[in-house]
Amino acid sequence: MYKSYLLISLIVCVIMMVISCGDGVIGSKSNRTISHIEWSLGTLQDSTGYVVTNSGLKATGTITNVGDTTILAPWYIEAEFYVDSTFLFILGGDQVSYNENLYVNNSRFWTLEFSSSEIDESLYQDFAIKNFRAFIKK
């Protein structure tokens, strides 16, 4: 009986790891990724960029257009939220749209949030984000 419990646990762990391994795209792969951006995590108000609130997990930072063309509205950002910086277990993701142009060498603040009625976000004080992407919908 112990061996079957161990085998079932192993199978469940493998399935969860396979599900949590993504390709870094939350939205449609047909969207055009904006490659001429730099992003940073953290702001003057919150240097870490990570905040656990009563309503969920929040990541903040800035995005800068480092290319030679304006990013025309509407454009979007997205990222995946993970349990911690090992990036082994994904909690979910968020996507935000911006309805203003982002001109060359200009920056703007961004905020992405994750909450779920199925989990207690306070258990994930060490959460991290990964697979940040800026894109334009086709």
N, C-alpha and C positions, 0 to 999 in steps of 0.2 A: 504494500500500500504506500509506503514511504517513497519507493521508486516511482510509482505512477504520479504521486503528488509532485515530486521533483521534476519529472518529465513534463507534466502539464505546466508547471511554473516556467520552465525553460522555454517551452513553445510560446507561451504568452509574452515573455520578455523579448524573444526574437521577433514576434509579430509587431510588438510596440516599437522596437528599434527600426524595423523596416518602414513602418508607417511614418515615423518621425523623420526619416531621411528624405528630404525633398530636394527639388532642383533649384530652389531659391526663387521661385516665381509663385506669388500668391494668386495674382490675377491671371488673365489670359496671356498665353505665350505669344499671341498674335500682336499684342501691343508693342509699340516701338520704345525700347529702352533708351533713355537719355544718358549718353555716356560722358558728356562734358560737364559733369558736376562733381563737387566735393562736398562731403557731408561730415559734420562733426557732432559728437554726442555731448550734451551739456550746454548750459546757458549761464549767464551771470548769476541768476537766482538759484540755480541748481547745477553745480559744477559736475556732478556725476552723470546727470541726464536720466537717472533712474529714480522713480518715485513709486512707492506702494501707498495707495490711498484706500479709503473705505470702500470705494466703488470699483477698484481694480488696479491694474498696473499701467504706469505711464512712462513713456520715454520722450525726451525732448532734446532739441539741438538746433543746428543751423544747416542750411544747404546753400551752396554758392555755385553760381553759373560761371565756370572757368573756361568756357568755350568762346567762340567768336561769333555766335549767333544767339539771338534772344529765344528763350523758351516761351512759346506762345500758349496762352490759356485756351482751354483748360489743360492742366497737367496734373499728375498724380504722384504720390509717394506711397510706398508700402514697406513693411518689414514683418519678420516673424518673431514672435515672443517665445523664449525658451525658459525652462525651469532655472537654469544657471549657465555660467559661461563655458561649461563643457559642451553645450549645444547637442546633447544626446536625446533630450525629450522636449518636443515642441508643444507649447500650450495653445497657440493659435496665431493669428496675425491681424493686422489692421491696415487700412488703406484710407488715404485722405486726398481730396481733390483741392486744387487751388485755381481760382478763377481770375488770376491776374498774371500778367507777363512777368517773367524773371529775366531781367536784362543782363547783359554781359558784365561780369565782375560785381554783380549785386548778390546779396544774400537775403535770406528770410528765415525766420524761426519756424520750426515744425514741431508737432506733437502727435504722437501715435499712442493709442490706448488699447488695452485688452481687458475685458471682463467676461465672466461666465457665471451663469447661475449654477453650474455643475461643480465648480471648484471654489476653494477658499483661497483667494489671492494672497492673504496675509501669510500663507505658508511659503510664499516664494519671494522672500526678501532679497534673495540674490539673483533674481531673474536677469536675463540679458536678451538683447535683440541681435538679429543677424539677417543677412540677405536683404539689406536695404536696397530699394530700387526706386528710381524716378522714371516715369514713362508717360507717353502720350497714347491715348486710345486710338486705335485705327477704326 
